[in-house]
Amino acid sequence: MDPCELVRPVVKGALGVLPLDPGGDVRESCSDKAHVVCKPSGKQLLQGITKARVEEAQGLRDLVSLKLLRLNSSFAEIAKRPEESPPGPAVLLQRIGLLSRHLGDPVRAEASYRRALVLRPDYAEVHNNLGFLLESSGYLSEAAGHYSQAIAIDPDYVRALVNLARLRLEASDPDLRDPGAALELATRVQGLLGPDDPDAARLLAQARAARPVPEEARQR
């Protein structure tokens, strides 16, 4: 929310009770001299109302000042936490890419990811997401390259490790299929997620099952 929106209603309330200009002539409400007791004149009433409104306005101004002080304190706290700063262009392009892919527009998604990488070549998440998009479109070699780049940037990036291990297990191209590399990747995943993680255990089991049996073992 725009911080101004938090303050605007209070400011508007304060302005709404600002006193009218009491200057100028005000007709007396009691001009009949036969009356012994006169009601307060219009000018007196206006002065009383004006005084009350000035006090109310001052109270609202104090409230506005307090809210502004609190907002400034909040902004100072946010400034100390970079992760809550407004996202940069590369992050926005990454989000556009994700949304486009979910909406069934892979062309726009790919274009957004590639533009994000121009701005931030070391954006591991974008490398992984672009790799997944390319793999889904059948470009396995380029997908493997982006998975590898994501892992090179962030060696503990579990999603990229899992995606590359799965690709090395499932690829039919002998240049891409590598059960040994998949086993190494799956072992790293289990080390990061722990031995009790079912997905990591399943991936490791698949990699072990796909590993070639040594010639000596087959001869026994």
Secondary structure, 3 states (H helix, E strand, C coil): CCHHHHHHHHHHHHHHCCCCCCCCCCCCCCCCCCCCCCCCCHHHHHHHHHHHHHHHHHHHHHHHHHHHHHHHHHHHHHHCCHHHCCCCHHHHHHHHHHHHHHCCCHHHHHHHHHHHHHHCCCCHHHHHHHHHHHHHCCCHHHHHHHHHHHHHHCCCCHHHHHHHHHHHHHCCCCCCCCHHHHHHHHHHHHHHHCCCCHHHHHHHHHHHHHCCCCHHHHHC
